[in-house]
Amino acid sequence: MTKVIINIDVPNLDAGVTFYTTGLGFELRRTLFQRSVAELMLGDAVVHLIEQNEGTKPFPAASKSRTFERHWTPVHVDFVVDDMTTAAKKAIEAGAVQSGEATTHSWGILTPLSDPFGHGICLLQFSPSGYDSVAD
């Protein structure tokens, strides 16, 4: 493997692009598949926002349909920021919802959020030692 691409379903592509560019600092690289997918970049990270209708099945045998209300998934994306106060304010102004208070740890600060489409995300501001402070 040489690359990881993160795919995020959104109910409205324009709203998704607005949130991820304005709120989290991504750059729109291009649209694909007749404007049903937006390819965003943040550093070397590639994120594809995929426009999907609420109520559709995520895969043929799915027992549950897509929903864009706040939900839990065992996979989420963390965004590393330099200034938690500024980054959290910017994300919330763009439509993120804070899911809990910011917490401080030996490795840094974590602020739990959800994007406007219900996906859980976290902002991380590392301390100078970062995860080295908790390494085994």
C-alpha angles and dihedrals in degrees: 000000000000106000144021122218118194115213120202123186115222129178093223122031096203092051090048093051091047093052098044095044099039099032102036105021101247120153120229106235100178145313123253140195097030093315095306092115130045119202111213129186132205110174104309093337118110119202124183116203106205118199108227129169118244111250095032121122116256090215132004098260095041115136092203131050128227117281129181098201115110107294141167125241129173089234122063138155125247119204117206112218135185097217117030096193094053095040095048092047091050093048093048092047088053092053109278117139119220109235097193143343121297110261128207122220136170088263096048145276127319126196116188116214141157124224117238088269097059098260115139115237133168133211114216127194108188123218115230090271095041115176090346085082090065101032117130 
